[in-house]
Amino acid sequence: MALVALTEGWGEACVQATFRAEFEHDADISSPQVMGRLVQELGHDGAATVARAQTQPIKDTLRAHTDEAARRGIFGAPTFLVGDELFWGDDRLEDAVAWARNERATG
């Protein structure tokens, strides 16, 4: 879904809404119905987005991104990558932001 949204210019909103659904509302983001509703709430066509997310070009792009993530050591979500520095887990968000600001915080 995020890949579709990224190609259409609303990827950031999609990712933020998906994180909120998962981590704030314990929604089943693996459900096409849940994600379709989320997309509708963002003002886009939920059914069309779900359908496009299931096409081979999107699946191929997802596979390429997954392979690249594995190559870089990413193994779960949320993961934050700042340059080559990897931060895993919601509790590391502030560290990732500090690292990005060149503050090099440690936790």
N, C-alpha and C positions, 0 to 999 in steps of 0.2 A: 504494500500500500504506500509506504513511504517513497519507494522508487517512482511510482506513478505520480505521486504528489510532487516530488522533486522535478520531474520532467515538465510538470504543468505550472510550476512557480509557487506552489503553496506547501512545499515540503517541510519547512520549519514549523508551520502551524500544525501540520499532521503529526510530526514527531512529538511536539509538545503535548498535543491532545492525547496521543497514544500513551505517553509516559504518565500523564495525569490519570488516564483511565486505568492503567495497570497498577500504579503505585499509590494513588489516592483512593481509587474506587474499587480496587480489586476486580476489575472487569476482565473477562476472558478475551484478551486481544487476539487469540488464535481463532476466534469465531468470526466467520465472514459477516454474520448478521450484526454482531457488535461493532465491527469495523465499518460496515456499511452505514449504520446509524451515526457513528462518530463522524464519518465523512459528510453525511447529510447535515449534521449540526455545524460543520465548518462551511456550509453553503455550497457544497459540490454534490454531484450525482453519485450517491453511494453505490447503487447497483452497477453503474458503468465502471466505477473505479475498482470495485471488487472483481468484475469480469476482466478488466484490463490487467489487474495484478496477477491473474492466473494465466496470462498468455506466455508463450515460449520466449519471446524477446525479454520480457521482464524476468522470467525464471532464469534465463541465461545471465542477465546482468546481476541478479542476486547471487548466483553461483560464483561469478567472478569476484564480487565484493566479499563473499564469504571466504573464498580462497585467499584473498588479499588480507583479510582480517586474521585468518589463521597464521599466515606468514608473519604477521606483525605481532602475534602473541595474544590477540584478543580472544577471550574465551567465555565471556558472559556479558550481561547487561545489568546496570549501565556501565559502560566502559568509556573513558575519556582519554583521547590521545592528543597530547600537546607536543607537536614535533614528533620525536621518537619516544617520548616519555609516556608510559601507560599508567593510568589510574583506574582501578576497578572498584566499583561499589558506590552507592549513593553517599556513603560517609566520606568519600574521597573527592567529592565535587569541589569543595572549597580549596583543597590542595591543588587540584587541576587548574582552577581559576587563578590561584596565586602563582602557579608555575607559568601559566600563560602571560601573566602580568610581570613575569621575571622576578618574582619575589621568592621563589624556590622554597616554599613552606614545607615543613616536614610534619608528619603526624604521628 
